[in-house]
Amino acid sequence: MVNKKIDGGKPSWKMRRRAVFGTLVFCAVIITYIVFIGEEKAVYETATFSAFGLMGAIIASYIGGAVWDDYNMKRVSAQEQEVIEGDH
């Protein structure tokens, strides 16, 4: 998948946000269903723990990816600036 660039050369996070928020909503729906409609079964307990685990992993990855992306953009920007200053 190719990320479109927005002003300032940063890639668009539009599709990433859709995937993250869609998955979080899916997990929330599963947890809500189990809490209000589900019966007392080990399968439901496992599904609830798995959904919470997936939500935590997605949030951690989303934040980590944003930090990593920002770090790389700053590094590339600094390298481009050095090249521009070196040409003069």
C-alpha positions as CSV (number, residue, x, y, z in Angstrom):
1,M,0.0,0.0,0.0
2,V,1.3,3.4,-0.9
3,N,0.8,6.2,1.6
4,K,-0.1,9.5,0.0
5,K,2.0,12.4,1.1
6,I,0.5,15.5,2.8
7,D,1.9,18.9,3.3
8,G,5.3,18.9,4.8
9,G,6.2,15.5,3.2
10,K,4.6,13.4,6.0
11,P,2.7,10.3,4.9
12,S,-1.0,10.2,5.5
13,W,-2.2,8.1,8.4
14,K,-5.8,8.0,7.2
15,M,-5.8,4.3,6.3
16,R,-3.8,3.4,9.4
17,R,-6.3,5.2,11.6
18,R,-9.2,3.4,9.9
19,A,-7.7,0.0,10.5
20,V,-6.9,0.8,14.1
21,F,-10.2,2.3,15.0
22,G,-12.1,-0.4,13.1
23,T,-10.3,-3.1,15.0
24,L,-10.9,-1.3,18.4
25,V,-14.6,-1.0,17.6
26,F,-14.8,-4.6,16.7
27,C,-13.1,-5.6,20.0
28,A,-15.4,-3.3,21.9
29,V,-18.5,-4.9,20.3
30,I,-17.2,-8.4,21.2
31,I,-16.6,-7.3,24.8
32,T,-20.0,-5.6,25.1
33,Y,-21.8,-8.6,23.7
34,I,-20.1,-10.9,26.1
35,V,-20.7,-8.7,29.1
36,F,-24.4,-8.1,28.5
37,I,-25.5,-11.2,26.5
38,G,-22.9,-13.9,26.9
39,E,-23.2,-16.7,29.3
40,E,-20.7,-17.9,31.9
41,K,-18.5,-20.0,29.6
42,A,-14.8,-20.4,29.4
43,V,-14.9,-19.6,25.7
44,Y,-16.4,-16.2,26.4
45,E,-13.8,-15.6,29.1
46,T,-11.0,-16.4,26.7
47,A,-12.5,-14.2,24.0
48,T,-12.8,-11.3,26.4
49,F,-9.1,-11.6,27.5
50,S,-8.1,-11.9,23.8
51,A,-10.0,-8.9,22.8
52,F,-8.5,-6.8,25.6
53,G,-5.1,-8.1,24.7
54,L,-5.6,-7.2,21.0
55,M,-6.8,-3.7,21.9
56,G,-3.7,-3.2,24.1
57,A,-1.4,-4.4,21.3
58,I,-3.0,-2.2,18.7
59,I,-2.8,0.9,20.8
60,A,0.9,0.2,21.7
61,S,1.7,-0.4,18.1
62,Y,-0.1,2.6,16.9
63,I,1.7,4.9,19.4
64,G,5.0,3.2,18.8
65,G,4.6,3.5,15.0
66,A,3.8,7.2,15.3
67,V,6.8,7.9,17.4
68,W,9.1,5.9,15.1
69,D,7.6,7.7,12.0
70,D,8.2,11.1,13.6
71,Y,11.7,10.2,14.6
72,N,12.5,9.0,11.0
73,M,10.9,12.1,9.5
74,K,13.0,14.4,11.7
75,R,16.2,12.4,10.8
76,V,15.5,12.6,7.1
77,S,14.7,16.3,7.3
78,A,18.0,17.0,9.1
79,Q,19.9,15.0,6.5
80,E,18.1,17.0,3.7
81,Q,19.0,20.2,5.4
82,E,22.7,19.2,5.6
83,V,22.7,18.5,1.9
84,I,21.1,21.8,1.1
85,E,23.6,23.7,3.3
86,G,26.5,21.7,1.8
87,D,25.5,22.9,-1.7
88,H,26.1,26.5,-0.9
